[in-house]
Amino acid sequence: MTDQTETPPATLEAATLRGALPDAGLVLLGTLHGPSHARALLRVRGAVHTVEVGTDLGSATVAAIGEGVVILARAGRSERLSLPAS
């Protein structure tokens, strides 16, 4: 069985509206958890991508995926991405 993070309604709506989400290079849209691994849906510079642990995002690598959160490793530091506030 797969557990899917509930994406806030405002995030779902904003994901399809130009300029509605933060203009950051990376925006977390949702997470998906299964028995063997997890995936996340990210908007990367305007394009939507499905990523998993180990995915290279240029200067960062996906280090962990949790419920509604992605941890990136970048230059020896951790960076946390969370779902945009509703």
C-alpha positions, -999 to 999 in steps of 0.1 A, spaced: 0 0 0 12 35 -8 7 65 15 4 98 -2 10 131 15 -21 153 15 -12 184 -5 -29 215 8 -57 226 -15 -40 260 -19 -8 244 -31 -27 222 -56 -45 253 -70 -13 274 -70 7 247 -88 -13 254 -120 -14 292 -118 16 311 -132 32 332 -104 11 318 -76 39 298 -59 72 312 -47 96 321 -75 124 300 -59 144 276 -80 129 246 -61 94 242 -48 80 210 -32 46 201 -45 40 168 -28 55 135 -15 46 99 -21 57 70 2 57 33 -5 71 3 13 104 3 -6 111 40 -13 97 75 -14 93 100 -42 86 137 -43 71 161 -69 93 192 -73 90 223 -94 125 230 -106 129 263 -124 93 261 -137 94 224 -148 78 197 -126 99 166 -119 95 134 -98 126 128 -77 138 101 -53 167 99 -28 199 102 -47 185 124 -75 210 151 -86 195 185 -89 226 204 -101 244 217 -70 222 197 -47 213 160 -42 180 146 -27 192 132 7 159 122 22 121 124 16 96 125 44 60 133 48 56 167 32 94 174 33 125 169 12 160 172 26 187 183 1 225 180 6 243 210 -9 280 218 -3 282 198 29 250 213 44 214 202 46 185 222 32 149 215 40 121 220 15 85 219 29 52 222 12 42 258 6 18 272 33 -18 270 25 
